[in-house]
Amino acid sequence: MESKLFTPYKLGPITLRNRTIRAAAFESMGKDFGPTDDLKNYHVSVARGGIGMTTLAYAAISRGAISFNSQLWLRDEIVPQLHDITDAIHEEGAAVGIQIGHCGNMTHWTTAGRFPVGASTGFNLYSPTFVRGLRKSELPEIAKDFGKAVEVAHNAGFDSVELHVGHGYLISQFLSPYTNHRHDEYGGSLENRMRFMNMCLDEAKEKALKYNMALVAKHNMYDGFKGGIEIPESIEIAKELERHGIDGIVLSAGFVSKAPMAVMRGKIPTKTMAHYMPLRSLPQKLVISTMGDMMIKQFPYEECFFLEDAKKFRQEVNCPLIYVGGLVSRESIERVLGEGFELVQMARALVNDTDFVNKLKAGDMSTRSGCNHRNYCVARMYSDKMICCHNCEEQIPDSIWKELNKIK
């Protein structure tokens, strides 16, 4: 049977030249909450490498929604710089999207410029920091910020917006019973916990329709620990996204502040992670270096690691589904497309080689990425720009290679 991989696909109002998307994995290539030449050059290289659409990762909808200094804050002031990036990507024949979100409790006042907020009051070890639960009166304004972010994305030349509904960011913090302990109409039942998501989705969808943009959502199939979202509830959330007219759902999993490796899988090189942390984070460096292996729950890596769970959603949801997770070969991509998923997202294969999609097209079923899942790129991305250990221009210390070489 002829492959769908290199056939065009209409995602909402836009047409992609093939079925591949560069996933919105954090590049850590921003500066002062704006784009850089590194960010532009990377995504242009991915576009030149044959991708159907490349996605700029997490862009905060407001100043208080930022969790790292190297993230984007999507605002009018950076539109000219972003337009320079989108124009260059379009010249290479690819579409371009941007992921928008609010980090909620996964930040610190020194980064966000305000006291961190979340679905409920509490303490977040991830930052670490105390968190204030949002008041009902604040929620409509945050939802409007999502709509405004879509408008800014349009002005900057983006074709598509990915709404971050998962991974323990703010909308996910409302959805998950682990972080939502509210006693008002935004807490308790799943219907209540979905109210904030629906508010944000309505604002974003209104602007996407106005500007003829695609709107997709990154959604958690499960949080990855007891007390979080599980698949039955998650399917109901996916159905709600479908009812709201989403153009596609990216099926992911995991909770960055509690089960980060459920998102990315494989062993995290904790000593490497500590090495790249800045000195101002010395207490965290010491904790991660000495206790990281015990603190961070491991999830084994295998190709197509989300597929069996994602197929449960394919049986229940009719809207386009975008598969992400463990795609590093032509064989695995064909397997996913053969299961009825319309599009595939990749990240690590494109960190290893931005020309990967072109190589897939020129090769055969044996074509594979050179990524060997040591997760060096993951270990450094929250402190320095995401780079594969195989093509890092800087000198990697022998102590780090020693740790990486133990990871298979």
Secondary structure, DSSP 4 states (H G I P E B T S, - for coil): ---STTS-EEETTEEESSSEEE--------BTTB--HHHHHHHHHHHHTT-SEEEEEEEESSGGG-SSTTSEE--GGGHHHHHHHHHHHHHTT-EEEEEEE--TTSS-HHHHSS--EESS-EEETTTTEEEEEPPGGGHHHHHHHHHHHHHHHHHTT-SEEEEE--BTSHHHHHH-TTT----STTSSSHHHHTHHHHHHHHHHHHHHHHTT-EEEEEEES--SSTTS--HHHHHHHHHHHHHTT-SEEEEE--BTTTBTHHHH-B---HHHHHHHS-GGGHHHHHHHHHHHHHHS--B---TTTTHHHHHHHHHH--S-EEEESS--BHHHHHHHHHTT-SEEEESHHHHH-TTHHHHHHHS-TT-B-S-----HHHHHTTTS----TTS-SSPPPHHHHHHHHT--
